[in-house]
């Protein structure tokens, strides 16, 4: 089970990084692309970051009881 949680944490961290980089790129590009996608990408970053933190908490709690 710990391997599964660890894999999910890596995926969530990767998604966080990917959405952060994409959001910064879109904001730097500006224009119509920025208006359409910047807020959505930053919102996706917040959601994936929250998911990663929740997985860290689950992994921490699982190691406390083991």
C-alpha positions as CSV (number, residue, x, y, z in Angstrom):
1,X,0.0,0.0,0.0
2,X,2.8,2.4,0.7
3,X,4.2,1.9,-2.8
4,X,0.8,2.8,-4.2
5,X,0.6,6.0,-2.1
6,X,4.2,6.9,-3.0
7,X,3.4,6.5,-6.7
8,X,0.3,8.6,-6.4
9,X,2.4,11.3,-4.6
10,X,4.9,11.3,-7.4
11,X,2.1,11.7,-10.0
12,X,0.5,14.5,-8.0
13,X,3.8,16.3,-7.6
14,X,4.5,15.9,-11.4
15,X,1.1,17.3,-12.3
16,X,1.7,20.2,-9.9
17,X,5.0,21.0,-11.5
18,X,3.6,20.6,-15.0
19,X,0.6,22.9,-14.4
20,X,2.9,25.5,-12.7
21,X,5.3,25.6,-15.6
22,X,2.5,25.7,-18.2
23,X,0.7,28.5,-16.3
24,X,3.9,30.6,-16.0
25,X,4.6,30.0,-19.7
26,X,1.0,31.0,-20.7
27,X,1.1,34.1,-18.5
28,X,4.5,35.2,-19.9
29,X,3.1,34.7,-23.5
30,X,0.2,37.0,-22.7
31,X,-2.6,37.9,-25.0
32,X,-5.6,35.8,-25.8
33,X,-3.9,32.6,-24.6
34,X,-3.4,34.2,-21.2
35,X,-7.0,35.2,-21.0
36,X,-8.3,31.7,-21.9
37,X,-6.0,29.4,-19.9
38,X,-3.9,31.1,-17.2
39,X,-6.5,31.0,-14.5
40,X,-7.5,27.4,-15.3
41,X,-3.9,26.2,-15.2
42,X,-3.3,28.0,-11.9
43,X,-6.5,26.5,-10.5
44,X,-5.3,23.0,-11.7
45,X,-2.0,23.6,-9.9
46,X,-3.8,24.4,-6.6
47,X,-6.0,21.3,-6.9
48,X,-3.0,19.0,-7.7
49,X,-1.0,20.5,-4.9
50,X,-3.8,20.0,-2.5
51,X,-4.1,16.4,-3.6
52,X,-0.3,15.9,-3.2
53,X,-0.5,17.3,0.4
54,X,-3.4,15.1,1.2
55,X,-1.4,12.1,0.0
56,X,1.6,13.2,2.2
57,X,-0.7,13.4,5.2
58,X,-2.1,9.9,4.4
59,X,1.4,8.5,4.1
60,X,2.5,10.1,7.3
61,X,-0.5,8.8,9.2
62,X,0.0,5.3,7.8
63,X,3.6,5.3,9.0
64,X,2.6,6.5,12.4
65,X,0.4,3.5,13.0
66,X,2.7,0.9,11.5
